[in-house]
């Protein structure tokens, strides 16, 4: 028996290097540490609590206010600063709520970067101010009753932070939550 083998060179498919695999982007990794708060206040008339939320990404995403820790800054200081900068609201830290960690990928200038983000959340009490979004980063700021805030929050890990804050709020003495 004779076998015949025909060797033909395949033409690469569009977008493929060498015709078999997608061309990989150069990769990098980055770590970001942020802090922010679950800011709570009593609703007018003592009818429950409200949660302060920010709208980002053209109002499509509702989130808790947070931002990157600056050099030499402690996490509670970052939380107070970021709440004030992003929302116009003055708040004070009442208790730590723990931290969350997640990963996401960004592409910039042909480089794919995997970002590991760690966010330290704090229970915060409203001290004063009127909601005013930071123009560069935030599309909107609003107070929501707890149930509505839980529905609006776009990410489960932030809903969990609100639930943890509510449990912690219940253990605070009324005086510790006052301005």
C-alpha positions in Angstrom: 0.0 0.0 0.0 1.1 3.4 -0.9 0.1 6.6 0.9 0.3 9.9 -0.6 0.7 13.0 1.6 0.0 16.5 0.2 1.6 19.3 2.1 0.0 22.6 1.5 0.7 25.8 3.4 -2.5 27.3 4.9 -3.1 30.9 4.6 -3.5 32.6 8.1 -7.0 33.6 9.1 -7.5 37.3 9.6 -6.5 38.5 13.1 -4.5 35.3 13.7 -0.7 35.2 14.1 0.6 32.2 12.1 -3.0 31.1 11.4 -3.7 29.2 14.5 -4.0 31.4 17.6 -5.1 34.9 18.4 -2.3 37.2 18.9 -1.9 37.8 22.6 -1.7 41.3 24.0 1.3 42.1 26.3 0.2 41.6 29.8 0.8 43.3 33.2 -0.6 43.2 36.7 -1.5 46.0 39.1 -2.7 46.2 42.6 -5.1 49.0 43.8 -6.1 49.6 47.4 -9.2 51.7 48.1 -11.4 52.7 51.0 -15.0 53.9 51.2 -18.1 53.9 53.3 -21.6 52.8 53.8 -23.0 56.2 54.9 -26.2 55.9 56.8 -28.6 58.5 58.2 -32.0 58.5 59.9 -34.9 59.2 57.5 -37.0 62.3 58.2 -39.6 61.6 60.8 -37.6 58.6 62.2 -38.9 56.3 59.5 -35.9 54.0 59.1 -32.5 54.6 57.5 -31.2 55.9 54.3 -28.0 54.9 52.4 -25.9 57.3 50.3 -25.1 56.0 46.8 -23.3 57.3 43.8 -24.1 56.8 40.1 -21.2 56.2 37.7 -20.8 55.1 34.1 -23.4 57.5 32.8 -25.8 56.6 35.6 -25.9 52.9 34.7 -24.1 51.7 37.8 -25.0 52.5 41.4 -22.2 52.1 43.9 -20.9 53.0 47.3 -18.5 56.0 47.5 -14.8 54.9 47.6 -11.4 55.7 46.2 -7.7 55.0 46.2 -5.6 55.3 49.3 -3.0 58.1 49.1 0.5 57.6 50.3 0.7 58.0 54.1 -3.0 57.9 54.5 -4.9 55.4 56.7 -7.9 53.6 55.4 -10.5 55.4 57.6 -9.0 58.8 56.5 -9.4 57.7 52.9 -13.0 56.7 53.4 -13.9 60.1 54.9 -12.0 62.0 52.2 -13.5 60.0 49.3 -17.0 60.3 50.6 -16.6 64.1 50.9 -14.9 64.4 47.5 -17.3 62.2 45.6 -20.6 63.2 47.3 -20.2 66.6 49.1 -21.3 64.8 52.3 -19.4 65.0 55.6 -19.4 61.7 57.4 -17.6 60.1 60.3 -16.3 56.6 60.6 -18.2 54.5 63.2 -16.8 51.0 62.6 -14.8 48.9 60.2 -16.8 46.5 58.0 -13.9 44.5 56.6 -12.6 44.4 53.0 -13.4 42.8 49.7 -11.0 41.8 46.9 -11.8 41.4 43.2 -10.1 41.3 39.8 -10.9 42.9 36.5 -9.0 43.5 33.3 -8.4 46.7 31.4 -6.8 47.3 28.0 -4.8 50.5 27.5 -2.3 51.3 24.7 -2.2 47.7 23.6 -1.4 46.3 27.0 -3.9 44.1 28.9 -3.6 44.7 32.6 -5.2 42.5 35.3 -6.0 44.7 38.3 -6.5 43.2 41.8 -8.5 45.7 43.8 -8.9 45.6 47.5 -11.6 47.8 49.1 -11.8 48.5 52.8 -15.4 49.4 53.8 -16.5 51.4 56.9 -19.8 52.1 58.5 -20.1 55.9 58.5 -22.6 58.2 60.0 -23.9 61.3 58.3 -22.6 64.6 59.8 -23.8 67.2 57.3 -23.8 68.5 53.7 -26.0 68.3 50.6 -25.4 65.6 48.0 -23.3 67.1 45.2 -21.6 64.8 42.6 -17.8 65.2 41.9 -18.0 66.2 38.2 -14.9 64.3 37.1 -15.9 60.9 38.4 -19.5 60.8 39.6 -22.7 61.2 37.6 -25.1 61.4 40.5 -25.5 61.2 44.3 -28.6 60.3 46.2 -30.0 59.0 49.5 -32.1 55.9 49.3 -34.2 54.0 51.8 -32.4 50.8 52.7 -34.6 48.5 50.6 -34.3 50.7 47.5 -30.5 51.0 48.0 -30.1 47.3 48.1 -32.1 47.0 44.8 -30.1 49.7 43.1 -26.6 48.6 44.0 -25.0 47.0 41.0 -22.6 44.6 42.8 -23.4 41.9 45.3 -20.3 42.6 47.3 -21.5 46.1 48.0 -25.0 44.9 48.9 -23.2 42.6 51.4 -21.3 45.6 52.8 -24.6 47.4 53.4 -26.2 44.4 55.1 -23.1 44.2 57.4 -23.3 48.0 58.1 -27.0 47.6 59.1 -26.2 44.8 61.5 -23.4 46.9 62.9 -25.6 50.1 63.1 -28.1 48.2 65.3 -25.3 47.6 67.8 -24.2 51.2 68.0 -25.6 53.4 70.8 -27.8 56.2 69.5 -25.3 58.8 70.8 -22.4 57.3 68.8 -24.2 57.8 65.6 -25.0 61.4 66.2 -22.8 64.2 64.6 
